[in-house]
Amino acid sequence: MCLSIPSKVISINGDMAIVSVGGTEYEASLQLLTDVKVGDYILLHTGFAIQKISEEEAIETLKVFEEFDDLNEQIKPELDI
């Protein structure tokens, strides 16, 4: 299973970008995409921007991730983790 994280592009230098995920910054290669600009949202997977997405898609996906986190907190005691 692959997991990609919605990230906002905050700066670009050549084919590398700095992206923000929940306030944490990461480097992302832009080699797989064209026409990415500061302010765009991308899906980040293993250090590569693999797809541009809308801000709305990014927000909705992050909400789902938050729901998973909440669910994990609820079931933790049952799993004795």
RACORCOR-V384559 format. One record per pair of residues at least 24 apart in sequence whose ideal C-beta (glycine too) atoms are under 7 Angstrom apart, sorted by the first residue. I is the first residue (numbers start at 0). J is the second residue. D is the distance in Angstrom with one decimal. If there is no record, write none. Layout:
((I J D) (I J D))
//
This chain:
((1 44 6.2) (3 42 3.9) (3 43 6.1) (3 44 4.1) (3 49 6.0) (4 42 7.0) (4 43 4.9) (5 40 5.8) (5 42 6.2) (5 52 6.3) (5 57 3.6) (5 60 4.9) (5 61 5.8) (6 40 6.8) (6 41 5.6) (6 43 4.4) (7 40 5.5) (8 35 6.1) (8 37 5.5) (8 38 6.5) (8 39 4.9) (8 41 6.2) (9 37 6.6) (10 37 6.2) (11 35 7.0) (11 37 6.0) (16 48 6.7) (18 43 6.0))
//
